[in-house]
Amino acid sequence: MTRVHDMGGRFGDGPVIPDSPDTPVFATDWHARALAMTLACGALGQWNIDISRHARERLSPQDYTGFSYYEIWIAALADLLVERGVLTQADLTGQGDETPHPLAARMLRAEAVSAVLAQGGPATRDSDERPKFSPGQAVRCRHPGDSCLVDGGHTRLPAYAAGARGYILRLHGTHVLPDSNAHDLGEAPEPLYAVRFAAGELWAHPEHPDDQVVLDLWQSYLVPQ
C-alpha cells in the first residue's frame, strides 16, 4: 500500500490547475512564516532534508488530507522538534523552560539567510559504487516496498512507476540515497539516473500515450530489463 502523500498519477483527484502568473507566491503572511520557520529550524542541524520530508509523509491520513499545504509543513515541523529533542510539548504551548536553549548559538540570523540559501545543500557525493546502467539501456522499476530500506519507510520511487519499463537517459552522478538518509542510516550514496518512460507505460489511459515522462531514480530502484 502507498501512503496518502503518494498522489502522482492517481485517478480521481482531479486535474492539476497551475496558478496564473500574477498569483502571489504566498497566499497569506503565515505561509511565508511557515516556510521561514522550517528553513530556520533545519539550520539547527538536528535533521536532514529527507528526515524532514518523511515527517510530512508520516502525518495521519486524516491530517494530511485535511490540512492545507503549509499546515502540513507546520504539523511535521512540530513533530520533528519534539522527536529530535529540540523542544518539548510544553515548549510548543508556551509553558516550557525559558532558560537559554543549548542550540541558541546555531540560530539562523536574518543577515545570514541569503548566503545560506545561496550555498544550498548539494547531495552529490564520492562513492566507490559503480554505475550498473548506461544511456539507452532498458530498465524496469522495482516495487517501492521491495526497494526501500525500511518497511513503510521513505522512498523517492513513486508508486505509479512500480514495475514500469523505461530507458536510461543520463547519469547524474552519485547522490545521497533518501531511503537511507531519512532514517538515520547514513547517506549511502548511489548512482542517480534520469529515466524516461512512455506515458502509456505508466498509466492505463493517458491522454497522450506517446508523451515522455522523465524520473530521477536511484540505482537500487532499478533492475535490468
ABEGO torsion letter per residue (X at the ends): XBBAABABGBBGAEBBBBBBAABBABABAAAAAAAAAAAAAAAAGABBAAAAAAAAAABBAAAAAABBAAAAAAAAAAAAAAAAGABBAAAAAGABBABBBAAAAABBBAAAAAAAAAAEBBABBBBABBBABBBGBBBBBBBAAAABABBGBBBABBAAABGBBBBBABBAEBBBBAAAAAAGAEAGBBBBBBBBBBAAAABABBABAABBBBBBBBAAABBBX
